[in-house]
């Protein structure tokens, strides 16, 4: 789990595969291996684990949403739209989490429009380019790619968070970083983004910027 949080899915896979030997039908193992394989672009393996999770434990908002994510990134917009729609229905009958609802509605809109979906796929390529440039230490070009990713896909909280992280840690533009983290939090109310936003706000306060 620590490796997943740190954005190191390859290392997370190694440990979850060890855990799978002891608990092959564990909800945590099935779900997280599915998420890990999405991150590793191993889509058929991700589908196997996510479908098994649903088969054993039934559908839920998060399970349908993650399966929607899989189909979204693998180019199957019809299936992605179907599972995002199911996730939205379950959400509206349950928690009514506003950030997740905004995310799902944006994704469903992209999936319902061919050109919008193509643009979102272009955004995914920009996000991957940004990650590669970041790894090389080319921060200005990486930020440029992340910005293009966000413009292409307004549901990509990963690109928003990545841009904010780069601005905060490498360019030291804490106000711009805060703006990106706020946008990401509007779509994904998760600990990672919350922590980044809190850290950016702390740095702004520390440096005397309002």
Secondary structure, DSSP 8 states (H G I E B T S, - for coil): -HHHHTT-HHHHHHHHHHHHHH-TT-HHHHHHHHHHHHHTT-HHHHHHHHHHHHHHH---HHHHHHHHHHHHHTT-HHHHHHHHHHHHHHHHTTT--HHHHHHHHHHHHHHH-HHHHHHHHHHHHHHHHHHHHHHHT-HHHHHHHHHHHHHH-TT-HHHHHHHHHHIIIII--HHHHHHHHHHHHHH---HHHHHHHHHHHHHHHHTT--
